[in-house]
Amino acid sequence: MNAPKNTLGSFEEYVMFATLRLGEQAYGARIRQTVEEAIKRSVSIGAIYATLDRLERKGFISSWQGEATPERGGRAKRYFRVEGAGIQALNETRTVRQRLSEGVDLTLDPAGGMA
Amino acid sequence: MSEESTKLRDVRRIFISFRMSDRESIDALTSYFKWPHVPLDDGNLEVEGPFVLYRRKEQQTGTLSGDRMNSFTSPSSRDGGVDFVFIDGFDQLVVLAPSDPPRFGERLINLMLSCEEREYLVGDLAEEYVELRVKFGNQFANAWYRRQVYSSLLPLISKSLYRKLSAWVVKWFRRLN
């Protein structure tokens, strides 16, 4: 059986989508805010960087150093971009989810259990 | 300046470079805000700092021009933890003091990161800290910063351990071969 090699965890998926959404403005603080707004839960910058680091090691994203601004105390930004392998991984993850959820009824009964 | 007009209503952060000729003003601004500044050939100074434009109840923010910014009053007012400078004849302009997040948190983060990573991560935190300070004041921003630091500890420690462990495993395998 040919198992997909590049499936992503949920949080990795969120970070990848946020990076894609932000385009050229994808750097740590903005990615964190985008993910936080989407999942409506507090997200730490450390978790974002740990995930970005892992994704970069896998070749799904790439990064480069940006400009330093006074509001950042003269510190530079690190911008991120999703690479082709990353898009492929997102597609594979989506396929696996679809395959697994096929035929599964997720309707809740009024009591809150499975219908 | 009435209390009404110092309330932050519609905040927008902008960055402007401007020229100043008044020595006293220059010294007060640059030493208080620790802004980057470049001396020009004509004796003026080009200063860059984070400004916050805010809107009064029924008044739109105007456009800034170099002439109107040549004189200003010394930094004195505080509102919600944000430091202001009021430029004479232009009381809608507010100048934000440099970001000064809790030092303990910054030191803690610094312990777990390489120099390069430190620059990006601490820079991101500082940027958001400034935004929150403008919107919600010092107390909220400080609490947010601390929460960010503490909740970042576990992922950053795991990342650092993973790196060390994988380097050790690679080294160990090489030795075996």
Interface residues (C-beta under 8 A of the other chain):
Chain A: Y27 G28 A29 R32 Q33 S42 S44 I45 G46 A47 Y49 A50 T51 D53 R54 A68 T69 P70 E71 R72 G73 G74 R75 A76 K77 R78
Chain B: R13 F15 W35 P36 E48 G49 P50 P98 S99 I109 E117 E119 Y120 L121 V122 G123 D124 L125 A126 E127 E128 V130 R147 Q148 S151 S152 L153 L154 P155 L156 S158 K159
